[in-house]
Amino acid sequence: MGDYVKEPDSTTATTIAEQVYRMSTDKPRLALVNLRSGDLWVSANLSLYMLLLANRSSVEVVVFIHQIDSGPRTYLGSASVTMLANVLSARDRALSNAYHATEAIPLVNPLVVGPSLGEEFFKKLSPQGPTQEQKNDWVNWDRLRTLADPALIFDSVESRGKQTLSKRQQRAILAFPLSYVPIRNRHGHLDEVVDKGQLAEQIALSALGL
């Protein structure tokens, strides 16, 4: 349970659009975003990614983590992609206007004619080019909380180091406000993400003896 799509290797606007294009075809409902040390995403690029996920993919939930290289994945928070996109748009009118001005542009232009979606988006967002403040607006843990509040959910279900979920864990998962539920260990590291719908179906079938 809990398959997810990892974030792009690069966070340029073009790469982001290409990633969302692939996701629009594969139709995953869960995405993982690694903030690393706060040196990977700038606010405008992360906001564009969330807006595209909300409006041009089937992704329902995004899970944010902190991970360096192959180290442990520290759970930071999760959110409904739609709710997060709405929060970002409501908070930044320029961002919202730039997105709506480019929402008819294809994610990937096979003919390579005219500006790409990303190029046009940032041209609308900053007609004179990005300011130094925008260039330095890196998203670390503190910045994420500012950007995503109140859409960001910090809660998770704690794992017990066992293969099967306890009744208590199952109840906690079913009560979680998102369709995908992060499971973390006592150190705060993400173990997996559980599909709540699949778990509910398994419980129902087990109750019926199937």
Order of alpha helices (4+ residues) and beta strands (2+ residues): alpha-beta-alpha-beta-beta-alpha-alpha-alpha-alpha-alpha-beta-alpha-beta-beta-alpha
